[in-house]
């Protein structure tokens, strides 16, 4: 019974996460848990478990006596998330590049190639594959807490990654940067890949700042 509940909770988590990332659930509005549970044909127990995970991912917020809400994306949150990534991810990737095994390199290459196959209009799949590539460059660092922290940051950043890739040409630039980082990482050029990752994250943040500025002005 416990296994079935966990499997159901995972399905609910994935379904709601997809709706959040696609923008189907409106921001700043309380999610009607009764209606959602009825629509999905489930009880509130696995639904609340999924909500808890999504809150830890930064995709939902809970307000006492008011329920769960979809938080809007904001320039302030982007600044915080990407500043933290800049402090941790470049060093983690540099360390991983020195420790990566042949199998680690193979998995990183597979993660990179998977990005070419995904439909960018599928924001959920493209976000997951983007995260998988970045994590493939971090995992060989063998620093468990750092790995978990970076993965947490990527979960929160996923909506911002999708937003950043909306303008034409961004996906091609991202692919080029990813390919160059993978090459340096696979060759164990730790200092080079540290700089590349720092520049990659910084340029994304710069673009997001401009996008938020334009949206605020319109």
N, C-alpha and C positions, 0 to 999 in steps of 0.2 A: 504493500500500500504506500509506503514512504517513497519507494522508487517511482511509482506512478505519479504521485503528487509532485515530485521533483521534476519529472519529465514534462508534466503539464505546465508547471511554473515556467520552465525553460521555453516552451512554445508560446506561452502568453507574453513572456519577456520579449521574445523576438518579434512577435506581432505588434506589440505596443511600441517597441523601439523603432520599428519600421515606420509606423504612423507618425512618430515624433520627428524622425529625421526627414521624412517626406513633406512635413508641414501640414499633414492631414489634421492633426490635433491643434487647435488654436492656442496661441500664447495668452497668458494672463487670465485664462478661464479655468475654473475648477473642473476637473474631470468627473463626470457623473459615473461614479463607480457602479451603482446599481444598474444603470442602463448598459454600461460596458460589459459587466458580468453577464447580463442577460443576452447581449448580442453574441458574446463568445461562448455562451452555454457553460459557464463555470461558476464556482462559488467564489466568495470574496477572499478566501484563504490564499489560494495560489495567485490571485490578482494582487493582493497586498504584498506578497513576497516579491512579485515582479516589480511592483512600484518601488519597493525598498531598494532593489538592485539598480533601478533606473535613477533613483535619487542619488545613490552612491556614484553613478556614472555622470552626474551633473545634468541629466536630461529632464529631471523633475525636481520640484521643491515641495515640501510639505509645510502647511501652515496650520497650527493648532486650531481645532474646531472649524476649519474651513476646507481641509482636504488637500489634494495634490494638484499642483499647477504646472503648466509648461512655462519655464522661464524664457523671456525673450533673449535673443543674442544681443550682446552689447560690446561697445568698444572697450569698456573697462574690464570685462571678463576676458576678452581676447588679449588685452595687455597683460593681465595676470597669468593666464595660462601659458602664453608664449614666452613670457619672461622666465617662468619656471622651467620650461623646456630648454631655453638657452643656457640656464645654469647647470642643467643635469645631462641632457641628451648628448651634446657634442663629446663630452668626456667619456660617457658610457660607450658611445660608438667607437671612439678611439681605442679604448681599452679592449673592447670586443674584437677589433680588427687584429690585435696582436695575439689574441687567444683562440681565434676561430679555427676550427678543424676543417678538413676537406668537406665533411658532411654539412657543417654550418654554412660553408660557402655555396654548396649545392642548393641548400634550402633557401638561402638569400636570393640566389639567381632565379629559382622557381617562383619566389614571391614577386620578384621584379617582372618576370615574364607574364605572371597572372594579371598584372595591371594593364597589359596590352589587350587582354581578352575581355575585360569588363566593359559594360555599357555605361558610359559616364552619366547617362540620364538616370540610371539606377543609383541614386545617391547612397542607399544603404549598402549595396554590394561594393561600390567604389570606395566608400569610406572604410569598410572592413578590410579591403585588400590593401589600401594605402597604409592602414595601421599595421597590417601583417608584415608589410615590407620593412617599415621602420623598426618594428620589434625584432625582425630577423637580424637586423644590424646591431641590436642591443643585447639579445639573449646570450651570446657567447661571453659576455663580460663576467658572468657567473656571480654577479652581485645581486642576490635575490631581492633585497629591499629596493634597490635602484630600479631593477627591472619592473617590479610591481608599481612603483611610483610613476615611471615613464608610461607604462600601459594605462594607468589611471588618467594621466594627463592627456593621452591620445583619445581616450573615451570622451572626455569633456570637450576636446578640440574638434571632434568629428564634424559637428555642424559647421564649424568655422572653416574646416578643410573644404567641405562641399561649397560653402559660400565663396571661398577664394577661387575655386576652379570654375565658377560660373562664367566669367568673361572669356571671350574667344582668345585662344592662344596660350592661356595659362596651363592647360594640360600638357601641351607640347613642351613648354619650358620646364614643367615639373618632371616630365619623363627624362629630359636631357640631364637635369640636375641629379635625379635618382640614378641614372646610368653612370654618370661620372663618379658619384659617391660609391656606388657598388664596385666599380673598377678599383678605386683607391683602397677601399675597405678590404677587398679580396686579396690585394697585393700586400696588405699589412702596413700601408703607409698611414700610420695612425695620426701624425701631425697634420697631414694633408686632409684626411677625412674629417678630422675635428673642425678644421677651418671651413670645409665645405658644408658640413652640417650646420654650423653656426650661421653661415651666410644664407643657407637654404631656409632656415627658420626665420631669420631676420627679414629676408625679402618677403616672405609670406606675411609677416606681421605688418610690414610697411604697406603692402597692398591692401590688407584688411583695414588699416587706418584710413587709407584713401577712400575705400568703399563706404565705410561708415560716415566719413566726412561728406561725401556726395549725397548719401541717403538723408543725412541730417539737413542738408541745404535744400532738398527738394520737398 
